């Protein structure tokens, strides 16, 4: 708590000190400063269906602040510093992923929002001729964040320590090559060292077709490479959007530390088919996502996404943040409505099965692929009278299937969220 308070107290002093342009021999060291910030209080209730735990009630607030300024008077050269802090406001009725509080007899259910503070941004960027060079800490969200993301849903979102170059000099083409040497956040501020290479390219052929190709080489885990076709089609009656994606995982190219004989072993595949429509504010969509599973011999591994923003996929109850041994098939439909002034209401129904029955058995020990179902609903809207303030109500209800061999999938889970999100920025 003391570290958090000191960090929050020191941050305004640092920014205040930067608010006046520093100069030496007539050269502005820092100039044209821009401030961005966010305050996001939230309540989360979790019933994980486990008789050995007590329902969680987590009251947390996220504060983010960052400053970007031109550096040394050099065109295209800038620096960004920022911090993020999470305060539980004295609420200890949840397992935050680092401290497992109890009600005196039983531990609380998990809500991975620990009270902590960290430097979220500390980077230098240089842009010339539509090419940007980056070095330092910042946020990296690639494509739809299925493989590389910051997990922005959690209060202490992930930051990446990286060096990258991004180029947009060719019309409709964007390319990025990055070396990630560390990341921190989500469950704590301790930096995880890595030796990961990210390659990403996207070419917009036309509004109806965008082609994205990628190769994410995560050290000591696997290489994931694939292609995605996305686009938007306006038929007059409806605005359609689609996604067709396929990816493979093979043994890790990059290494970090001492390798063991089995480290880096990977043989898996993935595909995602999605079609959505907006018909005068009525939202509808169908989705089929497939993550392959381990076979009986173990020669094929399950498809995993260790650096994804997992909450966006496979149900908001977060039961499947880690891919089951037998893989995961998520067939889901969504229906909602959005209109100016009325906000957005969206409901999603998921049916979960596994690709293989490896490690999946029912109460009688028989093989099964039934991983249950989930119903999710969310409502968001701008709060009247206050610019940039948004309110959120969200609910997730997971019902377990026949596969009870793993404790991760053998109980029903319900989660409720109530939150506000206020963002601000200087022009």
PyMOL commands that set and color helices and strands:
alter all, ss='L'
color gray80, all
select helices_A, chain A and resi 2-18+310-312
alter helices_A, ss='H'
color red, helices_A
select strands_A, chain A and resi 23-24+27-28+30-47+53-54+56-71+77-87+107-108+116-128+131-138+159-167+173-184+192-206+209-218+222-234+239-250+268-279+282-291+328-339+343-353+370-382+389-399+413-425
alter strands_A, ss='S'
color yellow, strands_A
deselect
rebuild
show_as cartoon
